[in-house]
């Protein structure tokens, strides 16, 4: 099948399947706003019903995706619980609950709920999407492949193709991922613009990681045409401008994205650009905002330990806290990017042996990600494994030399140091 083909010839270890969640929301009226208004009107006009509360919860979840406002998860959760109070076994209510649990990163609970749903209706493709999403986030990739294959078989559409594309990407087949994401885009519908725009951004990201700026930019521009001022497309286009060293344009695009939705990774990227262009004080304000956003998420009962841990490790801040956060996240899930974040935190603390063990898990799927290769190379260098370090660092540059504003220079300086070390070691063994 489409998903099963991804493992052919490949060895078996971020992008998330879900947009990051932050506050505040977009200010323009959208399809989700209209759905919320319609559901609220129905509930106020008619007798409160299970269907009415499920419709309201669904609309709130759509708004959470559009806006990044974590407060909508709590509203959706409250609405669906009102439905389940009336009928605890409501299939639509439980399916919506599983979606909310996934959004809140309650992956074990989401998996349990989805399993209940599969027992009731094993022919519902959306249930397999929920199952696969939970398995991916938990690092249970074989089960995810099986679930997504079932989803594609039952209903080949944007939702199933985009998930299959992500599995191809994880298993080290970016070309196959690109083809499947193009199928997802073709299956999209302009009447539901946010999912289509999201797929276009992911398509652009795949082109970007393969070094094709032209195709990446075209996808991002199309996403903006479909869903104007879409924060993910603005930030992605800003990343292209940063890689092209068109820094004023990059900063402006990131500012627009942050104005729409201050997503933590976007805010951090804006800070990095400001730091790179000599605006240290402005950069610090952005970095402080990253921590504040994570506090807001925590208040809204959403935890993003991995994201904050990676931010701390990347910026050499609060490294003890970075390790603590990553270790806490690993207790909840064992996906490759949690292992990568933990490995990077250990590396920054000088715990190279621990970093190496975690990095082995991060690389276990054969994912072709320049950031993973960069981390693996630096960790190998810390362990004194010069040739392994050199190989991984070259792979990072070969995969995507533009993966980070700051990653290339450390790679080049480390490679120079490694080459010198190898020469010395070889000369020492000459009789």
C-alpha positions as CSV (number, residue, x, y, z in Angstrom):
1,X,0.0,0.0,0.0
2,X,0.9,3.7,-0.1
3,X,2.1,3.8,3.4
4,X,3.6,0.3,3.5
5,X,5.8,1.2,0.5
6,X,7.7,3.6,2.6
7,X,9.5,0.9,4.5
8,X,10.7,-0.9,1.4
9,X,14.5,-0.9,1.3
10,X,14.7,1.3,4.4
11,X,16.0,0.7,7.9
12,X,13.8,1.3,10.9
13,X,14.0,6.7,14.7
14,X,9.8,18.6,13.6
15,X,7.6,18.4,12.2
16,X,4.5,17.7,14.3
17,X,1.4,16.4,12.8
18,X,-0.4,19.3,14.4
19,X,0.3,23.0,14.4
20,X,1.8,24.4,17.6
21,X,-0.6,26.1,20.0
22,X,-0.1,29.5,21.5
23,X,-2.1,32.7,22.2
24,X,-3.6,35.0,21.0
25,X,-5.9,34.2,18.0
26,X,-6.4,35.8,14.6
27,X,-8.5,38.9,14.4
28,X,-10.2,38.3,11.0
29,X,-13.4,36.3,10.7
30,X,-12.8,32.8,9.4
31,X,-14.8,29.6,8.6
32,X,-14.1,28.5,12.2
33,X,-15.5,31.7,13.6
34,X,-18.7,31.2,11.6
35,X,-19.0,27.6,12.7
36,X,-18.6,28.7,16.3
37,X,-21.3,31.3,15.9
38,X,-23.7,28.9,14.2
39,X,-23.2,26.2,17.0
40,X,-23.7,28.8,19.7
41,X,-26.8,30.1,18.1
42,X,-28.2,26.6,17.7
43,X,-27.5,25.8,21.4
44,X,-29.1,29.1,22.5
45,X,-32.1,28.7,20.2
46,X,-32.9,25.0,20.6
47,X,-32.8,22.6,23.5
48,X,-29.1,21.8,24.3
49,X,-28.3,18.6,22.4
50,X,-25.4,16.2,22.1
51,X,-25.0,17.1,18.4
52,X,-25.0,20.8,19.3
53,X,-22.2,20.5,21.8
54,X,-20.2,18.3,19.5
55,X,-20.6,20.8,16.7
56,X,-19.4,23.6,19.1
57,X,-16.4,21.5,20.3
58,X,-15.5,20.7,16.7
59,X,-15.7,24.4,15.7
60,X,-13.5,25.3,18.7
61,X,-10.9,22.8,17.6
62,X,-10.9,24.2,14.1
63,X,-10.3,27.6,15.6
64,X,-7.4,26.3,17.7
65,X,-5.8,25.1,14.5
66,X,-6.4,28.4,12.7
67,X,-5.3,30.7,15.5
68,X,-2.9,28.7,17.7
69,X,-4.9,29.9,20.8
70,X,-4.6,27.1,23.4
71,X,-7.6,28.4,25.2
72,X,-9.8,26.9,22.5
73,X,-8.8,23.4,23.6
74,X,-10.3,24.1,27.0
75,X,-13.5,25.4,25.4
76,X,-13.7,22.4,23.1
77,X,-13.1,20.1,26.1
78,X,-15.8,21.7,28.1
79,X,-18.3,21.5,25.2
80,X,-17.6,17.8,24.5
81,X,-17.9,16.9,28.1
82,X,-21.3,18.5,28.1
83,X,-22.2,16.1,25.3
84,X,-20.7,13.1,27.1
85,X,-22.6,14.0,30.3
86,X,-25.8,13.4,28.3
87,X,-24.6,10.3,26.5
88,X,-21.3,8.8,27.8
89,X,-21.0,6.4,24.9
90,X,-21.7,9.0,22.2
91,X,-19.5,8.0,19.2
92,X,-19.2,11.6,17.8
93,X,-18.5,12.9,21.3
94,X,-15.7,10.4,21.9
95,X,-14.2,10.9,18.5
96,X,-14.0,14.7,19.2
97,X,-12.6,14.0,22.7
98,X,-9.8,11.9,21.1
99,X,-9.0,14.8,18.8
100,X,-8.9,17.2,21.8
101,X,-6.7,14.9,23.8
102,X,-4.2,14.7,20.9
103,X,-4.2,18.5,20.7
104,X,-3.5,18.7,24.4
105,X,-0.6,16.2,24.0
106,X,-2.5,13.6,26.1
107,X,-1.4,10.9,23.7
108,X,-2.0,7.9,25.9
109,X,-5.5,9.0,26.7
110,X,-6.1,9.8,23.0
111,X,-4.9,6.3,22.0
112,X,-7.2,4.7,24.6
113,X,-10.2,6.7,23.4
114,X,-9.4,5.9,19.7
115,X,-9.2,2.2,20.5
116,X,-12.7,2.4,22.0
117,X,-13.9,4.0,18.8
118,X,-12.3,1.4,16.6
119,X,-14.0,-1.4,18.5
120,X,-17.4,0.4,17.8
121,X,-16.7,1.3,14.1
122,X,-13.7,-0.4,12.5
123,X,-14.6,1.1,9.1
124,X,-14.3,4.8,10.2
125,X,-11.2,6.3,8.5
126,X,-11.0,9.2,10.9
127,X,-10.5,6.8,13.8
128,X,-7.4,5.4,12.1
129,X,-6.1,8.9,11.7
130,X,-6.5,9.4,15.5
131,X,-4.8,6.1,16.2
132,X,-1.9,6.8,13.9
133,X,-1.4,10.3,15.2
134,X,-1.2,9.0,18.8
135,X,1.2,6.2,17.8
136,X,3.5,8.7,15.9
137,X,3.7,11.0,18.9
138,X,4.4,8.1,21.2
139,X,7.1,6.8,19.0
140,X,5.2,3.6,18.1
141,X,5.9,3.9,14.4
142,X,5.1,0.4,13.1
143,X,1.6,0.8,14.6
144,X,1.3,4.2,13.1
145,X,2.2,2.9,9.6
146,X,-0.5,0.2,10.0
147,X,-3.1,2.7,11.1
148,X,-2.4,5.2,8.4
149,X,-2.4,2.5,5.7
150,X,-5.9,1.6,6.9
151,X,-6.9,5.2,6.7
152,X,-5.6,5.6,3.1
153,X,-7.3,2.3,2.1
154,X,-10.7,3.5,3.6
155,X,-10.6,7.1,2.4
156,X,-7.7,8.5,0.2
157,X,-8.0,12.2,0.8
158,X,-6.0,15.2,2.1
159,X,-6.1,13.9,5.7
160,X,-4.8,10.4,4.9
161,X,-2.3,11.4,2.2
162,X,-0.7,14.1,4.4
163,X,-0.2,11.5,7.2
164,X,1.3,9.0,4.8
165,X,3.6,11.8,3.5
166,X,4.9,12.4,7.0
167,X,5.6,8.7,7.5
168,X,7.6,8.7,4.3
169,X,9.6,11.7,5.6
170,X,10.2,10.1,8.9
171,X,11.5,6.9,7.3
172,X,14.0,8.8,5.2
173,X,12.2,9.1,1.8
174,X,11.7,12.9,1.2
175,X,11.0,12.4,-2.5
176,X,8.2,10.0,-1.7
177,X,6.9,12.4,1.0
178,X,6.9,15.2,-1.5
179,X,4.9,13.2,-4.0
180,X,2.3,12.2,-1.3
181,X,2.0,15.7,0.0
182,X,1.3,16.9,-3.6
183,X,-1.5,14.3,-3.7
184,X,-2.8,15.7,-0.4
185,X,-2.8,19.2,-1.9
186,X,-4.6,18.1,-5.0
187,X,-7.3,16.5,-2.8
188,X,-7.8,19.7,-0.8
189,X,-10.7,22.0,-1.0
190,X,-10.6,25.8,-1.0
191,X,-13.9,25.8,1.0
192,X,-11.9,24.4,3.9
193,X,-8.8,26.6,3.5
194,X,-6.7,26.0,6.7
195,X,-6.0,22.3,6.1
196,X,-5.1,23.0,2.5
197,X,-2.8,25.9,3.5
198,X,-1.2,23.6,6.1
199,X,-0.5,21.0,3.5
200,X,0.9,23.6,1.2
201,X,3.3,24.7,3.9
202,X,4.4,21.2,4.6
203,X,4.9,20.7,0.8
204,X,7.1,23.8,0.8
205,X,9.0,22.6,3.8
206,X,9.8,19.3,2.0
207,X,11.1,21.3,-1.0
208,X,13.1,23.6,1.3
209,X,14.8,20.7,3.1
210,X,15.8,19.4,-0.3
211,X,17.4,22.7,-1.3
212,X,14.7,23.8,-3.8
213,X,13.9,27.4,-2.7
214,X,11.9,28.1,-5.8
215,X,9.4,25.3,-5.3
216,X,9.3,26.0,-1.6
217,X,8.5,29.7,-2.1
218,X,5.8,28.9,-4.7
219,X,4.1,26.5,-2.2
220,X,4.2,29.1,0.6
221,X,2.8,31.9,-1.7
222,X,0.0,29.6,-2.7
223,X,-0.8,28.9,1.0
224,X,-1.0,32.6,1.6
225,X,-3.4,32.9,-1.4
226,X,-5.6,30.1,0.0
227,X,-5.5,31.4,3.6
228,X,-4.3,35.0,3.8
229,X,-1.8,36.0,6.5
230,X,-1.4,32.3,7.5
231,X,1.2,32.5,10.2
232,X,2.9,29.2,9.2
233,X,3.3,30.3,5.6
234,X,4.6,33.7,6.6
235,X,7.2,32.2,8.9
236,X,8.2,29.6,6.3
237,X,8.7,32.3,3.7
238,X,10.8,34.2,6.3
239,X,13.0,31.2,6.7
240,X,13.6,31.2,2.9
241,X,14.5,34.8,3.0
242,X,16.9,34.2,5.9
243,X,18.6,31.4,4.0
244,X,19.0,33.8,1.1
245,X,20.5,36.3,3.5
246,X,17.8,38.8,2.7
247,X,17.5,39.6,6.4
248,X,15.3,42.7,6.5
249,X,12.7,40.9,4.4
250,X,13.0,37.8,6.6
251,X,12.5,39.9,9.8
252,X,9.5,41.6,8.4
253,X,7.9,38.3,7.4
254,X,8.5,36.8,10.8
255,X,7.1,40.0,12.5
256,X,3.9,39.5,10.4
257,X,3.7,35.9,11.5
258,X,4.2,36.7,15.1
259,X,1.6,39.4,14.9
260,X,-0.9,36.9,13.7
261,X,0.1,34.1,16.0
262,X,3.1,34.3,18.3
263,X,4.1,30.6,18.0
264,X,7.2,29.8,20.1
265,X,9.3,28.5,17.3
266,X,8.5,31.5,15.2
267,X,9.2,34.0,18.0
268,X,12.5,32.2,18.6
269,X,13.4,32.4,14.9
270,X,12.7,36.1,14.9
271,X,14.9,36.5,17.9
272,X,17.7,34.7,16.1
273,X,17.4,36.9,13.1
274,X,17.5,40.0,15.3
275,X,20.6,38.7,17.1
276,X,22.3,37.8,13.8
277,X,21.7,41.4,12.5
278,X,23.1,43.0,15.7
279,X,19.9,43.8,17.5
280,X,20.7,42.0,20.7
281,X,18.2,43.9,22.9
282,X,15.3,43.2,20.6
283,X,16.4,39.6,20.3
284,X,16.3,39.2,24.1
285,X,12.7,40.5,24.2
286,X,11.7,37.7,21.7
287,X,13.5,35.1,23.7
288,X,11.7,36.3,26.9
289,X,8.4,36.0,25.0
290,X,9.1,32.4,24.2
291,X,9.2,31.6,27.9
292,X,6.1,33.6,28.5
293,X,4.1,31.8,25.8
294,X,5.1,28.5,27.3
295,X,3.8,29.8,30.7
296,X,0.4,30.7,29.0
297,X,0.3,27.2,27.5
298,X,0.9,25.7,30.9
299,X,-2.0,27.8,32.3
300,X,-4.2,26.4,29.6
301,X,-3.2,22.8,30.6
302,X,-1.0,22.3,27.5
303,X,2.6,21.3,28.0
304,X,5.3,21.7,25.4
305,X,8.3,20.5,27.3
306,X,10.2,19.4,24.2
307,X,9.8,22.7,22.4
308,X,11.0,24.7,25.4
309,X,13.8,22.3,26.2
310,X,15.1,22.5,22.6
311,X,15.0,26.3,22.8
312,X,17.0,26.3,25.9
313,X,19.6,23.9,24.5
314,X,19.9,25.7,21.2
315,X,20.5,29.0,23.0
316,X,22.6,27.7,25.8
317,X,20.1,28.9,28.4
318,X,19.0,27.1,31.6
319,X,20.6,23.9,30.5
320,X,19.7,22.0,33.7
321,X,16.1,22.9,33.1
322,X,16.4,21.8,29.4
323,X,17.5,18.4,30.5
324,X,14.8,18.2,33.2
325,X,12.1,19.1,30.7
326,X,13.3,16.7,28.0
327,X,13.6,13.8,30.6
328,X,10.0,14.6,31.7
329,X,8.8,14.5,28.1
330,X,10.5,11.2,27.6
331,X,8.5,9.7,30.4
332,X,5.4,10.5,28.4
333,X,6.5,9.5,24.9
334,X,9.4,7.9,23.0
335,X,9.4,9.5,19.6
336,X,12.6,10.3,17.8
337,X,12.4,14.1,18.3
338,X,12.0,13.8,22.0
339,X,15.1,11.6,22.1
340,X,16.9,14.2,19.9
341,X,16.0,17.0,22.2
342,X,17.2,15.0,25.2
343,X,20.5,14.1,23.4
344,X,21.1,17.7,22.6
345,X,20.5,18.8,26.1
346,X,22.9,16.1,27.4
347,X,25.5,17.2,24.9
348,X,25.2,20.9,26.0
349,X,25.8,19.7,29.6
350,X,28.8,17.7,28.6
351,X,27.1,14.3,29.2
352,X,28.4,12.9,26.0
353,X,27.8,9.2,26.8
354,X,24.2,9.8,27.7
355,X,23.8,12.0,24.6
356,X,25.1,9.2,22.4
357,X,22.7,6.7,23.7
358,X,19.7,9.0,23.2
359,X,20.9,10.0,19.8
360,X,20.9,6.4,18.7
361,X,17.2,6.3,19.4
362,X,16.7,9.6,17.5
363,X,18.3,8.2,14.4
364,X,16.6,4.8,14.5
365,X,14.2,5.4,11.6
366,X,16.8,6.7,9.1
367,X,15.2,10.1,9.0
368,X,17.1,12.4,6.6
369,X,17.0,15.6,8.8
370,X,19.9,18.0,8.8
371,X,19.3,19.0,12.4
372,X,19.5,15.3,13.5
373,X,22.7,14.8,11.6
374,X,24.2,18.0,13.1
375,X,23.4,16.9,16.6
376,X,24.7,13.4,15.9
377,X,27.9,14.8,14.5
378,X,28.5,17.2,17.4
379,X,27.8,14.4,19.9
380,X,30.2,12.0,18.2
381,X,32.8,14.8,18.2
382,X,32.3,15.2,22.0
383,X,32.8,11.4,22.3
384,X,36.1,11.6,20.4
385,X,34.7,9.6,17.5
386,X,36.2,11.8,14.8
387,X,35.4,10.0,11.6
388,X,31.8,9.4,12.7
389,X,31.5,13.0,13.6
390,X,32.9,14.1,10.2
391,X,30.5,11.8,8.4
392,X,27.4,13.1,10.2
393,X,28.4,16.7,9.8
394,X,28.9,16.3,6.1
395,X,25.5,14.6,5.9
396,X,24.0,17.6,7.6
397,X,25.5,20.0,5.0
398,X,24.6,17.7,2.1
399,X,21.0,17.3,3.3
400,X,20.3,21.0,3.8
401,X,23.0,23.5,4.4
402,X,20.3,26.1,5.3
403,X,18.7,24.1,8.1
404,X,19.8,26.7,10.7
405,X,20.9,30.3,10.8
406,X,23.6,29.4,13.3
407,X,24.3,25.7,12.5
408,X,26.6,26.0,9.5
409,X,29.4,27.9,11.1
410,X,29.7,25.5,14.1
411,X,29.8,22.6,11.5
412,X,32.5,24.1,9.5
413,X,34.7,25.0,12.4
414,X,34.2,21.6,14.0
415,X,35.0,19.9,10.7
416,X,38.3,21.8,10.5
417,X,39.1,20.8,14.0
418,X,38.2,17.2,13.2
419,X,40.3,17.1,10.1
420,X,43.3,18.3,12.1
421,X,42.7,15.7,14.8
422,X,42.5,12.9,12.2
423,X,45.8,14.1,10.6
424,X,47.5,14.1,14.0
425,X,46.1,10.6,14.8
426,X,47.3,9.2,11.5
427,X,50.7,10.7,11.9
428,X,51.0,9.2,15.4
429,X,50.4,5.7,13.9
430,X,53.0,6.1,11.2
431,X,56.0,3.8,12.0
